[in-house]
Amino acid sequence: MFYALAEHKIETHGWQFEHILQDIQTLNERATRGELHISAISIHAYAYVLDRYALLPCGASMGDGYGPMLIAPKGTSFPTDPDALRAWLRTRKIAVPGEMTSAFLALRLYMGDVNHVVVPFDEIFAHVAEGKADVGLIIHEGQLTYEREGFVKLVDLGAWWKADTGLPLPLGGNVIRKDIPPADRSALNEILRESIQYGLEHRGAGVAHAMPLARGMDTTLADEFIGMYVNEYTLDYGDSGRRAIREFLSRAHAAGLIPAPVELEFVS
């Protein structure tokens, strides 16, 4: 998304950007403290920072029929009937990548209470393989490599959500602090959108820029994974993306999983 900004490929009109690379759970926690002017954030976590941040209309990561997965070691015996599977999962310990992630909220919407342990997202495979948890909730490129790594898929929460609602599963977005004047927020949004557009139009260079963070993926696999979450939704949520966020957080509030109803505030 931000290759063009980081490599000075676009005009920033006097604005200077410092790029901070951290995992999503850390960024969620920093957002609750209002530490960053602009941040990636889980849509789940957005429900807790409404007083500090507005959503930018660009920067979305949506799972359109796919998304976070529950995996277990190959050879695990589990029921395939949906209700029986939910009951089975409630008796297992599940490694999750953070309680403020959208993946965790989707899991709670899918099955209710979860016996879980929080594990850094890139350590979940190892945690499950070592028997420290029975099941893992994965949000990374493991969605493409879990079979190769020795695991079996139990549930794809993005596929479940799409079947249930007809909408993409909203996972991540970008937010901007409300103490930045509205005109500046709009100007910054245009710069970020231009960076995303540039990356989509210069895909090979953008993927190459991201490869140092690829955690062992080759370029082909990295390109496939990026394409799942950086696409037309990333340029703008559109009507379906906005409806998806409203449905996601409305269900969460109705289930008592977030503290208050959420009125979405997008930068125009």
N, C-alpha and C positions, 0 to 999 in steps of 0.2 A: 504493500500500500504506500509506503513512504520512501521507496527507493529514489524517486525523483527529488524529494526534499533532501534526503541524506546526501545525494550526489550532486546537488545544485543544478538540476536539469530544468527547473522552472523558476519563474520570477516570483519572489516572495514580498515584493513591494515594501521593503524596509524591515519586515519582521524577521527575527532570528529564532531558530528552533534548536533546542537541545534534545537529542534523542536518547531516551532512557529505556533500555531493554530489560524488562522484568516479567516474571510469570504472572498470569491473570489474577491469581489469588492475592499476590502482593499488591498489584495495582488496585484491586477492589478495596483492600484495606487502606491504602493510601488515599483513595477517593473519599472514604468515610471521614478522613481527616482534612480533606480539601487541599492536599499538598501540591497537586499538579494543576497547571492551568488547563491542559487538555490531556485526556487519558483514554486509553482503551478500558472498557469495563464490561463485566458480565451484565446482561439485561436483568438478571436476578438482583445484583448489587445496586442497580440503578434505583430500585425501590427504596433504598436506604440513604440516598444522597440527593433527593429531590430538592432539598432546600439550598444546596450548594451548586448543583450542576444542571444544565440543559442538554438534551440529546442533540448531537449533530446528525443531519439527515444522511451523511455519508459515513462510511467506515463499518457498515454492518457485516457481521458474519452470521449467515442464516443457513440452517440445514434443511434443504428443500427435499424432504423424503429420506433423509439420512441425518445422522448426528451422533452424539455420544452413545457409546455402546457399553453394555454389560458383558464381560467376558469371564470365562473360567478355564482352568487347565483342560486340555484335551483328555477325554476319558471320563470327565465328570458326568454323572447321571443326573438328569434334571427333567421335569415334566414339560411337555410341549403345550398342553392346554393353558391358555392365558391365565385363568384364575388360579389354577394349580401352581403355575410358575410363580405368580405373585406370592402365594402362600409359602412356597418353597424358599423364595428369596428372603422373606421375612425371618427365616430361621438361620440365615447365613450372615457372616460378617463381610461387609462390602468396603473395599478401599475406594475412597472418593478424592477428587483433586482439590476440594475446598468447599466449605459450607455455603459460601456466597456465589459459587459458580452457577451458571444457568443449567449445567448438566445435573447438579445436585437438586436444584428445584424441579427440573423435569422428572428426575427419579422419584422425588417425593410426590409429585402429581400422579405418577404412574402407579406407585405402590403404597403410599402412605408412610408410616414410620419406617425408618431404616436403621438397622444395627450397623454402624459405620465407623471407620477410622480414616482420618485425614492423612493423605500421603502426597508428597510432591508429584505433580502430574506425570513426570518422566520417570518415576520410580514405581509406578503402580504394577507394571508387568512383573518386576522383580519381587515386589511385595507379595503378590499372589503366588508366583512360582515357588517362593520359599515357604508357603503355607501360613503366612502371617495374616492373610485374609482369604476367604473362600472365593470371592468374586471381585472383579475390578471394574470401575467406571472410567472408561478411557475417553479422552477428549483430543488426543493428538494423532499423529500419523499412524499410530497403531490401529486406527480404524481400517487401514489398508493392509497392514502387515500382521495382524493378530494370528492368522493361521500359520504363517511362517515362524512366528515366535512360540508356537506350541499351545495356542488357546482356541477355544470355540466360542462363537457368539451366542449369547442367550437372548438378548433383546437389543434392537436398534431403536433408541428413544425417538430419534427423528422420524423414522418410519412409523412408529406407533402414533406420534403426534399428528403426522400428516393424515393417517388413516382416520383418526378420531375427529380432526378439525378441518381437514382440507387445506391447512395453512402450513407454511414453513415454520420450523422451530427457531425462534429468535435466541441466539446464543450470546453474541457480543456486539458492542457498539462503541462509538466514541462520544465522549461528553466534554463539555467546555464549561468553565466556571461562570456563574451568573454575575460575579462582580466585574467581569469584563463587559464594557459597554456594548449594547446590542449591535451597533454598526460595526464594531471591531469583530464581534462574534461572526457576523455574516461574512466579513472580509476573510477571516481565518478559515471559515468553512469553504469558501471558494478555492483557497490555496490548497487545502487538504483534498478537496474533490479533484482538483487538477492533477495532484500527485497520483491519486488512484487511477485517474483516466490515463495518465502517462504510462503508469505501470502496466495497465491492461493493453495499451497500444504497443508497448515495447516489452513484451512478455519475457522473451529470452533473457534480456539484460536484467529485468526485474528478478527473475528466478535466480540468475547467477549472483545477484546482490544478496539474496537470501540464503544461498547455499552454506555459508559458514555456520548457520544456525540449524542445519538440516538433520543433525543427530543421526548420521550414518545413512541417510537416504541418498540414492543416486538422483541425478537431475530429472529423469523421467518420472520417478515416484514423487519427488518434491513438486514438480509441475502439476501432477494429478491432484495432490493434496491441496496445493494452493488454489487450484481451480474450483475445489469444492466450496471454498469459503471466501474467495476474492473474485467477484463476478458482478453482474448487473445490479444485484441487491446492494453491493458495496458502494456503488455510485449513489444510489438513493433507495431507501426502503420501499418506496412506492406504496400504493394503497394496501396491497396484501401484506407487506412487511409491517406497516403500521397496525393493521388489524391483528396481525399475529402477536405483536407485543401487547396490545390491549387484552387479547384473549388469554395470553400466557399469564400476565400479572393479575387479571381479573380472577382467573381460576385460583391463582395462588392466594389472593386475599380471601376468596370465598372459603378456601380450605384452611384458613388461619395460618398460612405459611409466610406471609409478609405482614407488616404491622398496620398498613393503612391502604385505602384505595389509591391508585396511581392515576393522576392526570398527566398524560404525556405532554412534555414541552419540547418542541423541536425548534432549533434555530431556523429562521426563515432565510 
